[in-house]
Amino acid sequence: MMTMRNWIARLVLQEDINFLLTNRVPRQLLTRFMGWFSQIEQPWVRDLSIATWKLFADLDLADARKTHFRSLHDCFTRQLREGARPVDLDPRHLVSPSDGIVGACGAIDGTQIIQAKGFPYTLLDLLGDPELVEHYRDGCYVTLRLTSSMYHRFHAPHDCLVRRVTYISGDTWNVNPIALKRVEKLFCKNERAIIETTLSASGHRVALVPVAAILVASIRLHFLDVLLHLRYRGPNVMPCHASFPKGAEMGWFQHGSTIIVFAPKGFTLYEGIGEGAQVRMGQALLRLPE
């Protein structure tokens, strides 16, 4: 019978192997290769790739808009059939922009946020803009982790106007829980985009921060005519003027990764939203101030 010590030792060994295989590799080169490979529109390459994916992930395509895909990439970035994600239309609720697992959430302690237990980072490290830091000081946040098999598109959390996007080029560390427990300020090292929105009715400013990762370093936004990826170096700040109704699609990850939602002081977590909770796009995530 396996003792607790042996079980812990085996778990640590498995985590070590996982970390080495997904991080101590040429991350950017592997990511660029995957970006090329996933878009090959050859039937046997597509079929073998999707079959292999299903072996290692709980891939469910039952809610996909179509059942035939041109490539692995086409399957990764699939759209949903109508009605697959009901959107909470209560104006007092900010909804989840994507499917995901809540990695961390709650009140921002001044300007400090939790990446994983014992691993904090600051708003300035992530956002890089002192004005944004002050706006979200003592606010509220939710970190949503998208697994490889999840729906990878993200949507407007409320009726809103997007006024600016800041792109920050960076690394492609894996963002799974094992890496988050071992790499300090991981989100602040990786490639990311800061999408600044203003809620149409209340005027509150809410930020969405999609964070790229290994095999995933490409972010597509409908309202920008550029693909944000490792080869794109600027401009860093992109003013824009794009209006979205609540639940409307804003863009997608090429594969999947993390989205961090930031709201100012006064917003609170919706009931049932806590670490480890699995949420779907359109589900209530935060309450607006009374």
Summary of the structure (lengths in Angstrom):
residues: 290
radius of gyration: 18.8
end to end distance: 55.6
largest distance: 62.7
contacts: 916
relative contact order: 0.20
helix: 24%
strand: 32%
